[in-house]
Structures are given as C-alpha cells and as structure tokens.
Amino acid sequence: IIYFGRKECAYCKALLEGTWGDPSIRDYTKKHFNVISIDVRGARTVTDFNYRKWTEKTYASHRRMNFTPTLLFYTTSGQLALKLPGFRPKYQFRAALEYVADAHYMRESYRDYLSRAESALSYGLEELNENELFIQDSLDLNRYKKTKPLLVSFEHPRCHACDVLHGDTINQPEVVNQLHDLDIVQINTHSD
C-alpha cells in the first residue's frame, strides 16, 4: 500500500489514528501488506517500480494525487489492484483491505464487491446478520454432536465478508439446500 497524505490533513489524521488505530485493522494490515507513507509535499526520495527516482512531492504529482488521503494498493508483482481516494470509515476500509488481500480485484470491481453485501439485513451495522437457518436458542455446542453435522459460523458486526455471506452466498438455492442438512450456530467473535 502506498499511502499519500499530508500533515495538516484532518481526514489523513482520522484515517491514521481512527481507522488504522483500530487494533483489528492494524493487525490485518500488518499481516497482509507493507505500507509506504508519502507526504504529498515532502522532499524524501522515492524510487518507483521502474527504479526512477522522484521527490515525494513530484511523485505524488506524477501519480495525480489530488486528494488526501489516497491509497494505492499494489500486487506483489507491482500491478495496481485498487486506488482508494479519500477517507473511508472502518467498515469500508477493512473491506478494501480484504478486497485486495483476497484477490477479489481479479474477479470483480471494488464497487461490485461492496454492493454484494448491501442486501444483508445488518449491512454495516453493529449487530450480527440473522438467518432462519441458524439455531438461535443455544450456544451449547455439545448438544449438537449426535444429530446433524455442526457448522459453527464465527462472525462479528460490521464485517463486510459476513455481510457478503448473508447477502449473497448463503441465499444461493444450492447452498441453502446443503445447509438444511446441518445444524448451524453463529458465534459473535466480538462478544464475551
């Protein structure tokens, strides 16, 4: 990830302290990405993927970084996977990280990736998605070991991947048919 920002940018500060300050987002970023910070008005030397040298300011201008913050997500081979201009709330930012880390950019646009979650009932909210296939009355996993096979779904609120699961994948008729043969319990990974 190449992060383009500037010191006096309030949205840059919100991204760095608020969004990237969230331990789960920070840890996910560290696990899947290297991050290079470029000050759009800075003078440090930047060497691009073609070994050309620039100052931070001239490189930012060359890349047409008109808004801060802007993030460029590159693949390990140096191909641009996603350009993310402007501040994004945690939910959307985490979705962008997952979009690139899981190589969804190879199959669909970022807009399409985000829209697949919109049909989930709890899209981006502070609660888990509900589904009639999930057992709601008990989290006693021992109770299920002698009936149907047990599927435990570990989820959390404001989870784009969870919203995609509930808004798209889990509603596919062939998936629903197979899920009827299972006991399914949903566990909130953000609760005690």
N, C-alpha and C positions, 0 to 999 in steps of 0.2 A: 504494500500500500504506500503510495506517495501522498502525504498529507500536505496540502497547500493552505497556509494560514498566515495570520499576522498578529502581532502582539496586542494591538488596540481593537481587535475584532471581538465584539461581545458574543457572537454566535460561535466563534472559534473557542472561546473560553467555555461556553456552555457544552460544546462537544467534548473538549478535553477533560473538563472537570466533572460534568454531569453524566454524559453518556459513557465515555471511556473510563470515567471514575467508578462506574458500576463494576464490582468485582467479577461478575459472570461475563460481562462483555470484555473486560480487560484480559481475563484468563483465556477466553475463547480466541481473542486476537493474538495473544502471545503463542498459543498452541498452533495456529494456522497461518500466521502472517509475520513478515518482517515489515516494520513501519519506518519510513524515512520522512522526516519533517522538513519542509521547505518554507522559509519565510519569503513571501512574495516580494518583499522589499529588501531582502537580505543580500549579503555580499559573499557568503561562503561559496566555495567551488563545488559544482555539481557535475558529475560525469554521467552522461546518459547511456542508454543501451547500445549506442553506436560508438561509444568511447569519445564522444565530443564533449568538450568542457564548456561550462557556462557559469555565470554567477547565478545565485538563486533567483534574483530579480529578472535576469534575461531569460532564464529557463522558464520561469512562470509566465512571462510574456509570450515566449515562443509556444508554450502549451495552451495559450489563450485562457489563462486562469483569471477570469474577470470577477468571480465571486469567491469569497472565503467564508467558511471553509469549503474546499473541494477536495475530494479524494479520488485518486486513480488506483484502481485495483488491477494488478498485472498477474498473469500466469507465471509459472516458473520458467517458461520459455520467453518471457518478455512481451507477450501479447496483451493488449488492453482488454480486460474482461468486463469492466464496469467503470463508468465515470459517475460519481455521485456528488453533484454540486449542492451547496447549501447545507444548513443544519437539518438533521433528521432526529426525531425522537428515538428513544432507546429501542422500541419495538421495530421500527423501520430500519434502524442501523444494524441491529442484530440480524434482521432478515437479509440485509445487503451482505454482511459477513458470511452468512450461511449460503447465500446465492453463489458467491464466488468459491468458498471453500469446498462446497459440494458439487461444483462444476455445473450448476444449473444453466449458466450462461451458454453452454454448448447446445442446449436444447430449446431454450425459450428466452424471451426478453425479460428484463427485470420487471417491467410493468406487468407482463403476463404472470410472472412468478408471484408478485404481490397480490394480484387480483384473484388468484386461485384460493386464497384464504378468506376472501371477503364474504363468501356465503356461509361461513361458520357462524353459529349463533353468538358466540362470545368473541368475535373478531376483535383482537387487540384490547380486550377488556381485562379487568382484574379478577376474573373468575375462570374456572375450567369450562371447557365445552361439555355440554351434556349430550348423551346419546342413549336412546332407548335400549340399545344392545348391551350397555354397561350395567352391571349389577350395582345398585345404589345403596342397598341396605347394610352391607357388611364388608369390612376390610379384613376379616379373619380368613387368611389365605388357607389355613388348614381345613377349613370347611369344604373346600372345593376339590381336594385331592382325590376323591373317589367317584366323582361324577364325570363331567366332560373335561377335556384338557383345559388348563387355565392359561389365559393370556393376561399379563399384568402390563398395563399401559402407564408408563411414568411420564407425566406431563406437568406443565406449570402454566399459570396465567401469562398473558401477553407473550405467547410463544408462537411465532409465525409457522414453524413446522407443525405444531399441534393444530393450528387453525387450518392449514392445508390438509392435514389428515382428516379433520372433521368436516371441512367444507367441500372436499373433493374426493379423496381416495376412499374413505370409509363409506361413501354413498354410492360407489360403483356397484351395480347389481351383482356382479360376480364376486366381489369382496363381501358384500352383505350375506350372500348365500353361504360362504365359507365361515363367516363369523358366527352364524347361528349354531354352528357345531361346537362352539367354545363358550366357557364361562369367561367373562371379561370384567376385570376390575381396574378401575382408574385410580392411580395414586398421585396426589399433588406433591411434587418434589420440593415445593416452597413452603409446605406446612410442617408443623411439628409433628 
